[in-house]
């Protein structure tokens, strides 16, 4: 992606807790894609080699980079602010927490990366950076299963849900906030490490780990938005 490569060296300075979480869901997604896409597999291994070289170089850019973000709220028909149709305020809280983490506010280094909700959509029209999709109205099984990550043949598979709302990955960080995954809360989130293109590119999160605030319906011990920070770390490499 056009805004991702310059950030790679900076990511090496992130606080250790960013990579301390259980990352099985991301690892499984990457492995599955490697098996299905040999071009991705070759690029991924080349990327790993480049990262290993950067890790010993000590190079760090002083440039601050702002990444435009679009939040796709993929809900099951609730009113805004209810259930999986998270409120604008919950989205804003997640963005504030994400920026605080990457600035080192709660420990670690400021890695000179900012995130901002997109101000223009792909057609150049003004936007608040939040897109709301009632997936259950298009794919009825979504109401019970949410996004299905275990098979590509389900009507509510990862690619089917992402295709309901997706902006060009060259210009935006796509974040899909979904009602549930595989009928429950597993996984809580995942992302693909670069180089990734097309519909895979971006971050997927369960709505109950997205945002910060006592007024939101967040899971206990997952109410600091660290899952988003963790998966964005994967997304950036």
C-alpha positions in Angstrom: 0.0 0.0 0.0 1.2 3.5 -0.8 1.3 4.7 2.9 2.5 1.5 4.5 6.1 0.9 3.4 7.6 4.0 5.0 6.1 3.0 8.4 7.8 -0.4 8.7 11.0 0.8 10.5 8.9 2.9 12.9 6.8 -0.2 13.8 9.9 -1.8 15.3 9.8 0.7 18.1 6.2 -0.1 19.3 5.8 -1.1 22.9 6.2 -4.9 23.6 2.6 -5.4 24.7 1.5 -4.7 21.2 2.7 -8.1 20.1 2.1 -9.9 23.3 -1.6 -10.8 22.7 -2.8 -14.2 21.3 -2.3 -13.8 17.6 -3.6 -17.2 16.5 -6.4 -15.7 14.4 -4.0 -13.5 12.3 -1.5 -16.3 11.9 -4.2 -18.7 10.8 -5.5 -16.2 8.2 -2.0 -15.6 6.8 -1.3 -19.4 6.6 -4.6 -20.0 4.8 -3.9 -17.3 2.3 -0.4 -18.5 1.7 -1.8 -21.9 0.8 -4.3 -20.5 -1.6 -2.2 -17.7 -3.2 1.4 -18.5 -4.2 2.0 -14.9 -5.2 1.1 -13.7 -1.7 3.3 -16.4 -0.2 6.4 -15.3 -2.2 5.8 -11.7 -1.4 5.2 -12.4 2.3 8.5 -14.3 2.7 10.3 -11.5 0.9 8.7 -9.0 3.2 9.8 -11.0 6.3 13.4 -10.9 5.0 13.2 -7.1 4.5 11.9 -6.7 8.0 14.7 -8.7 9.4 17.2 -6.5 7.6 15.4 -3.3 8.9 15.5 -4.7 12.5 19.3 -4.5 12.5 19.7 -1.2 10.7 18.5 1.1 13.4 16.9 3.4 10.8 13.9 5.4 11.8 12.2 8.1 9.9 11.2 11.3 11.7 8.3 12.0 9.3 4.8 11.9 10.8 2.4 10.0 8.6 -1.4 10.3 8.8 -3.4 7.3 7.6 -7.0 7.8 6.6 -9.3 5.2 8.1 -12.8 4.1 7.1 -14.9 2.2 9.7 -17.4 -0.3 8.1 -20.0 -1.0 10.8 -21.4 -4.4 9.7 -24.5 -4.8 11.9 -27.5 -7.0 12.0 -30.2 -4.4 11.7 -30.1 -2.7 15.1 -30.6 1.0 15.5 -27.5 3.2 15.7 -26.0 2.9 19.2 -27.6 -0.5 19.9 -25.8 -3.8 19.8 -23.4 -4.2 16.8 -24.5 -0.9 15.2 -22.0 1.0 17.3 -22.5 4.7 17.8 -20.3 7.4 16.3 -19.1 8.1 19.8 -17.8 4.6 20.2 -16.0 4.9 16.9 -14.4 8.2 18.0 -13.3 6.6 21.3 -11.6 3.8 19.3 -9.8 6.3 17.1 -8.7 8.3 20.1 -7.3 5.3 21.9 -5.6 4.0 18.7 -3.8 7.3 18.3 -2.8 7.4 22.0 -1.3 3.9 21.8 0.7 4.8 18.7 1.9 8.0 20.3 3.2 6.2 23.3 0.8 7.9 25.7 0.5 4.8 27.8 4.0 3.4 27.4 6.4 2.7 24.5 7.6 5.1 21.8 5.8 7.7 19.7 6.1 6.0 16.3 5.1 9.1 14.3 1.9 7.6 12.9 -1.5 9.2 13.2 -4.9 7.8 12.2 -7.8 10.0 11.1 -11.3 9.1 9.9 -11.5 9.7 6.2 -12.8 13.1 5.2 -13.5 12.1 1.5 -14.9 8.9 0.1 -13.4 7.2 -3.0 -15.5 9.5 -5.2 -14.3 12.6 -3.5 -17.5 13.3 -1.6 -17.4 14.5 2.0 -17.7 11.7 4.6 -17.4 11.2 8.3 -15.4 8.0 7.7 -18.1 5.7 9.0 -20.1 3.4 6.8 -23.1 1.4 8.1 -24.2 -1.8 6.5 -27.1 -4.0 7.6 -25.6 -7.2 6.5 -28.5 -9.3 7.7 -30.8 -7.6 5.2 -28.5 -8.8 2.4 -27.3 -12.1 3.8 -29.9 -13.4 6.2 -27.6 -16.0 7.9 -25.4 -13.2 9.1 -27.9 -12.5 11.9 -26.9 -15.8 13.5 -23.4 -16.4 12.4 -21.9 -13.0 11.8 -18.8 -13.2 9.7 -17.7 -16.7 9.0 -13.9 -17.1 9.0 -13.7 -20.9 8.9 -14.8 -21.5 5.3 -15.0 -19.5 2.1 -18.2 -21.3 1.0 -20.5 -19.8 3.6 -22.9 -17.1 2.4 -21.5 -14.9 5.2 -17.8 -15.7 4.6 -15.1 -13.2 5.2 -14.9 -12.1 1.6 -18.7 -12.0 1.1 -19.0 -9.6 4.1 -16.0 -7.5 3.2 -17.4 -7.1 -0.3 -20.5 -5.4 1.1 -18.4 -2.4 1.9 -14.8 -1.9 0.9 -12.7 1.2 -0.1 -9.5 1.0 -2.0 -6.7 -0.2 0.2 -4.2 2.0 -1.6 -5.9 5.1 -0.1 -7.6 3.9 3.1 -7.2 1.6 6.1 -10.4 -0.5 6.0 -11.7 -1.5 9.5 -14.7 -3.8 9.5 -16.5 -3.9 12.9 -18.9 -6.9 12.9 -21.7 -8.2 15.1 -19.9 -11.5 15.7 -17.7 -14.1 14.1 -18.5 -17.7 13.6 -21.6 -17.3 15.8 -19.8 -15.9 18.8 -16.7 -13.9 19.9 -14.0 -16.0 18.3 -11.8 -14.6 16.9 -12.0 -11.2 18.5 -10.1 -9.7 15.5 -7.6 -10.4 12.8 -5.6 -8.7 10.0 -3.2 -9.8 7.3 0.4 -8.7 7.4 1.7 -7.0 4.2 2.1 -7.4 1.4 -1.7 -7.8 1.0 -3.9 -6.4 -1.6 -7.5 -6.4 -2.6 -10.4 -7.4 -0.4 -8.3 -9.1 2.3 -6.4 -5.9 3.1 -7.6 -4.3 6.4 -8.6 -5.2 10.0 -11.7 -7.1 11.2 -12.9 -6.6 14.8 -15.7 -7.9 17.0 -17.8 -4.9 18.1 -17.4 -5.7 21.8 -13.6 -5.0 21.7 -13.9 -1.8 19.7 -13.6 1.5 21.6 -13.1 2.6 25.2 -15.8 3.7 27.7 -18.0 2.5 30.4 -21.1 3.4 28.4 -20.3 0.9 25.6 -21.1 -2.8 25.7 -17.5 -4.1 25.8 -16.1 -7.4 26.9 -14.4 -7.5 30.3 -10.6 -7.2 30.0 -11.0 -6.2 26.3 -12.3 -2.7 27.0 -9.1 -0.6 26.3 -9.2 -0.9 22.4 -5.9 -2.8 22.5 -7.2 -5.4 20.1 -7.5 -2.7 17.4 -4.0 -1.4 18.2 -2.7 -5.0 18.1 -4.3 -5.8 14.7 -3.2 -2.5 13.2 0.3 -3.4 14.2 -0.1 -6.6 12.1 -1.6 -4.6 9.3 1.4 -2.3 9.2 3.9 -5.2 9.4 
